[in-house]
Amino acid sequence: MPETTWLGKPYYSLDAWCKKNLHHKCYKVALNAHMTCPNRDGTLGTRGCIFCSAGGSGDFAVDTAGVDMEIQLAEGIRRIEAKLPRTESPCMIAYFQAYTNTYAPLPYLKKVFTCALENHLVCGISIATRPDCLPEEVLLLLSELKQRFPGKFIWIELGLQTIHERTADFIRRGYRLSCFETACSRLRELDIPVIVHVILGLPGETKSDILETVRYLNRLHPFGIKLQLLHILKGTDLENHFVNGEFDALTKEEYLDILITCLENLSPDIVIHRVTGDGPKKLLVAPLWSADKRDVLNSLHRLMKEKHTCQGKLFQHQEPPRRDSNTAEFDRM
Ligand code: SF4
């Protein structure tokens, strides 16, 4: 049954983690540091992953304030504070969301990450990137920043989406699973927690394929996971496949069934950073039911309560994934 420290939810949410470890509710400020991505600038491709919007999966980033990170962050914080009761002292996570946020010259990365960490309201930064964009000099920069800001955290978010290479090829992810494993191993050595993004409902994937990804992640044991519903967005190549009738979007019932099975099989100490996902309404082609995020979350919580189930209910401890001699053992982040 759900742990009392999960704040009444049937899974270990980021909210619960923040309350337990930071003694605060935290808010994410989504940022656009105006980087690009090797899947878009011609290094690996020009059209990006087939589901990625022109905004580089960062359509909720503040951005209106332009490229200056200090101004953008201040604007994002101002917007969040405007919705909070005056009595609440906010704690912010600066979320480098749009595109690949370690894909820029080192001095620029140092400048934007330092700027966020120096803000007194920011308790840590979360950097969305790709495992093939974490060269040693970037890892050393992150390590250096960790030492310089010991009271704050630095997280890395990796868009794995699936462990199945055939799906990875179809979505044009552009790197192999071994690349992801090597990056996780190095981040583990540097004590930098990893949050893995997984997409539920990718074309051609069955519930059992998705479960294989979840069980693999149990063995890898990252700090956190995002279980995102596949959103079909306007202007993406995925939209063309969908419009041509090559695959169906998940129904709400199908999605909740898969999501609950994933949660039941997931280790109870992996933090759930997101379920559902945020498809920008103006770009969302399907599934349209997902636009009502509150309804999806309420349905999820109600169903899990009715089923008397929770994260980890079917979890069985497994051995870490086998890896070659170049990759180190994985432990708890
Ligand atoms: S790696 Fe991320 S930013 Fe780049 S194309 Fe894929 S989803 Fe978009």
Residues whose N, C-alpha, C, O or C-beta is under 5 A from the ligand:
A	BS01	SF4	C37 N39 G48 C49 C52 G56 S57 Y99 T100
